Amino acid sequence: MFIESLMKLWKDSGFVALTWQSLLMIIIACVLIYLAVAKKFEPLLLLPIAFGMLLANLPLTGLMNEPASSSEAGGLLYYLYLGVKKGIYPSLIFLGIGAMTDFGPLIARPSSLLIGAGSQFGIAAAFIIAILMGFSPKEASSIGIIGGADGPTAIYLTTRLAPHLLASIAIAAYSYMALIPLIQPPLMKLLTTKKERMIQMEQLRKISKLEKICFPIVVSILCILLLPSVAPLIGMLMLGNLFRESGVVERLSDTVQNALINIVTIFLGVTVGATAESSEFLKTQTLEIIFLGLIAFMFSTVGGLLIGKLMCWATKGKINPLIGSAGVSAVPMAARVSQIEGQKANPGNYLLMHAMGPNVAGVIGSAVAAGVLLSLFG
């Protein structure tokens, strides 16, 4: 009887159902956990994504199982994943980003919007290449949005256009965001001269409280009237910023910046990782998406730098083109890279606040680009 019980326990265990594909995905998940913990590669999202991937590939757990009927329960992660599927988590992440971000540098220099727009070039380039490689327009749109360097936007668009690619696109997007300090500097040095990198920029003008309060309202009206499909992202981004700048809802602003965004980040990361089951992830297509994501990210950086160089020429050397690389919407990491590279060329250079203008413009630009793709192919 005791032996029979042990045999039954063994047959019901996950060890019996473990395949080489599941084992490989478990190893990949452990590598990602290592990169998040030891190398600090975007750990706030990479760590829960990696652990979600680990959980999803442990056999027989049923964590992502849909309920067989209305009277039965589904898996825990299946219900949490509905927040991704319905677009709730990415929008709430934007609410937190808006509350944490100072739009002042963008208001002080509205021309930064040109850099933000130019930095979406990678989205178009990757879209065209993906189409040539045989991806459908919906899949190509989801792959191209990686060039915006905006994880929540990539997740939001992919869940609507190509949900079967969600895991590959999310992991590619956040991996390249984490690798910004490695990817961007060579491109920055290639496309700018030392003389351009040494340019010191004048201090930005002081922004009034009225301007800061009016900005999110005006942007919401204009962007959402133009592209109604982008209302969840732009609306939440601007609401969060209005909480920040109004000065009358400190408790709400603090909650959105800390507790809420932390909770949503956990749910978003774990459930996105849980979609990376071996049957969907271990395909040649995944490698193609990772390659196209790199192309998208590089072209976006190049687009921003070229607009930065054009503005440098138009202003007769008053704009340091290095701030162009911050046009990708990885806030504030891309702006910090501009600051670091500027100080390497000229220790007296302080580009951070100047780079935050294009950085914030990139957040808006990537959301608008997602809205355009949704309108065209959604």
N, C-alpha and C positions, 0 to 999 in steps of 0.2 A: 504493500500500500504506500509506503513512504517513497519507494523508488518510482512508482507510478505518478505520484504527486510531483516529484522532481522532474520527471520526463514531461509532464503536462506543462509545468512552469517553464521549462526550456522551450517547448514547442510554441508557447504563447509569447515568448520574449522577442524582442526586436533583433536579437543576434541571428535568429534563423532567417529572418526576412532581409537581412542586410545584403545589399548588392554592391558590386564594385563601383557603380555609379554613385550610390549614396555615400560610400566610403570616400570617394574622391571629393564630393561636395563637402563632406565633413572636414576634410583636410584643407580645402580652400577656405572654409569658414574660419578654421583655426589660424590660417595664415593672415586673414583679414583682421582677426582679433589681435594678433601679434603686431600688425602694422598700426592698428589704432592705439594700442597700449604702449608699445616700445618706441615706435617712431612718431606717435602722435599725429597720424594722418587723419585729419578731420574726425577726431575720436567721438565727438558728440553724436554723430550720426553713423559713422562707420562701425562703431562698437555694437549698437543695437541691431544694425542691419546684419552684421556678421553673425550675431547670436541668433537672430531670427532665421537666418539661413541654416544654421546648425540645427535648430529645433525642427525645421521643416523637413530635414533630410534624415532624421532619426525615425526608423520605420515604425509603423503601427500606432503612432501617437494620435493621429486624427485631428491635429490642432487646426488644420485648414479645411477640414471636411465641412461641406454644406449639409444642413439638416435634410434627412431623407424625406421628411414630411413635416407638416406644421406642428405635430405633436411631439416631435423628437428634437433634441438639442444638437446643434452643430459644434464644431471645435471652437475653442476660445479665440484663437487668432483669426478664425473666419469672421467672427463678429467684430473684432477690432479692425479688421481689414476693410470693413464697410466704410470707415472714415476716410480711407484712401480712395476707395472705389467711387464714393459719392463726392469726392473733392473737398471734404471737410477739413482734413488735416493740413493740406498745402495752404488753404486759405487762412487757417488759424496761425500757421507759421508766418505768413505775410503780415498778419495783425501784429505779431510780436516784433518782426523786423521793422515795421513802421514805427512802433513805439520806441525802439532802440536807436533809430537812425536820425541824425541831424540833417535835414534837407537844406540847411543854410548855405553851404558852399554851392549847391546847384542854383539856389535862388540868386545868390550873389553873382554868379557867372552862368546865365542861361545858355550860353554857347556850348556849355558842357553837354547839352542834349545832342549836339551834333556828334560828339565822340561816342555817346551812348548808342546813337543810331548806327554809327559806323562799326561799332563793335558787334553788331548783329550780323555782320557779313559772313561770319563762320556758319551761321544757321543756313543761309542761302547756299553757300558752297557745299556743305555736307548734304543738304537736301538734294542738290543736283547730282552729286556723286553717288548718293544712295539710290536714286532713281536709275542711274546708269548701271548700277550693280544688281538691279533686279528687284529692289524693294518697292512696295506699293507706295503711293503718295502719302497715305496715312502713316505707314511705318517710317518713311523718309522724313516726314515732319517731326515725328517723335525723336528720331535719331538726331536730326539737325538742331533741335532745341538744346542739346547738350552744349552747343557753342555759346549759349547765353550764360553758361557757368552759374546756373541758378537751379539748384536741386528741386525745391518745391514746384517751380514752374515746369520743369521736366516731368516730374511725377504727375502733376495736374493734367498736362497735355497728353501724356502717354496713356493714362487711365481712360481717356476719352477716345483716343484714336487707335492705339495699339496696345491694349492691356497685356497681351501675351509677351511683350518685350519689356515689361516694367522692371523686372529685376536687373536685366543686363544694362538698361539705360540708366537706372538709378545708381547702380554701382559705378558705372563709367563716369557719370556726372560728378558724383561726390569724390571719386578717386582723383579726377583731374583738378577739381577744386583744391584738394589737399596738395596737389603737386604744382600749384601755381608758382611757388618760389623756385622750382626747378625748370619749368617749361618757359616761363615768360622772360627771364633775364637774357638768355641767348638771343631771342628775337628782338629784344629792346636794344641790345648792343649792335645787332646786325643792321637794324633799320634807322639808327640815329648816330650822329657823329658825337665825338666827345665834347665838342663846342656846344652842341645842342643840349647834351645831358648836363652841362654845367650851368645852364641858364637859371638864374634866381628870379622867382616870380614875386610881384608886388603883393602886399597883404590884401586879402579880400575885404570888401566894404562890410560894415556892420549891418546886419539884417534886423529890421524891426519886428516886434512881436506880432503886429497886424499882418505883415507879409507872411510870417511863418504859419499863422492861423488860416489865412486865405488860400495859401498854396495847395494844401491837400483837398480843399473844397473845389477849387477851380480845376485841378487835375482830374479829380473824380468825375466832374460834370463833362469835361471835354473828352476824356478817354472813353468813358462808358457810353456816351452818346455816339461816338465814332465806332466803337467795338463793344456792343452789349455783352458779347460772350466773355469778355475779360473782367466783367463786373466783380466776380468773387475775389479775384486776386488784387486788382487795383483798389476796389472798395475797401477790403480789409487792410491793405497796406496804408492807405490814406487815413482810415479811421484810427489805426494805431498811432500814426503820426499826429493826428489831431488830439488824441489823448495826451500825448507828450507835450505838445506846444500850447494847449489851451491853458494849462496851469491850474485847472479847477477840478481835475479828477486824478489826483496823485495816486490814490489807492488803486484805481482801475489801471492806470499806466504801469504801476509797479507790478500788479498781478500779471498783466499781459507780458511784460518784459521778463519776468522770472518764472513764477509758478506755472502759468498756462503754457508758455512756449516750451518749458522743460517737459511737462507731461505729454504734450502733443508730439514732441520730438521722440520720446520713448515709443509711443504707439506707432508713429509713422515709420521709424527705423525698423522696429521688430517685424511689423507686418509686411513692409516692402521686402525685407530680407527673406521672409517666409514664402514669398512667391518664387524664390529661386530654387525650385525643386529640380532634381537632376534631369528629369524628363524634358524640362523646358530650357534649362540653362546650358547643359552640355551639348551644344550644337556649334557647328562652324559659324552660324549666324552670330553667336555671341562674340566671337573674335572679330568679326566684321564690324559689329557695332562699336566695340572698344577702339578699333582702328579709326572708324569714321568719327567717333567722339573726339579723338586726338586731333584729327584734321579740322573739325569744327572749332575746337578750342584755339588752335594755332591761328586759323584764319580770322577768328574774332579778335585775337590780340593784334594781329597784323592790321586789320581794319581800323582799330582804335588808334594804333600808332601812326598810321598814314594820315588820319584826320588830324591827329595832334601835330604832325609835321606841317600839314596845310595851314593850321591855325597859327603855328609858329611863324611861317612865312608871311601870312596875312597881317599879323600884328608886328612884323619886323623884329622878331626875336623876343617878344614879351611872354610867350607861352612856351614852357618846357614840354617838348613832345612826349616825354616819358609818362606824363599823366594820361596819355592816350591808352596805355595798356590797362589802366584802371577802369576802362569802359565796360569790361566784362563785369557781371553783377555779383561777383563773390565779395560781399561786404564783410569786413573792411580789408580782407587779406590782400586783394589786388592793389588797393591804395597803399598799403604798407610796402609792397614790393616796389612801387614807384618811388616811395620815399627812400628806401634802402639803396636803390640803384642811383638815385639822384645824389645821395650823400657820398657814394663811392666816387663819383666824378667831381663833386664839390662839397667838402665837409660842411660848408655854410648853407647848403641847400635844405629847405624845409618844404617839401612838396605834399605832405600828408593831407592837409586841409584842401589844397588845390585839387588833389587827386580824388577826394571824396565826392566832388561834384560829378565827374564822369562816372564814378562808382555807383552813386545813387541813380544817375541817369540810365545806367546799364540795367538796374533792377526794373525800372519802369519800361525800358526798351525791350527787355526779354519778355515781360508780361504782355506788352503790346504785340510783339512778334507771335507769341502763343495765340493771342486773340485773332490775329490775321490768319494763322494756319487753321484754327478752329473754324473760322468763317468759311474758308476755302474748301476744307476737306472734312469738316465735322458732320 
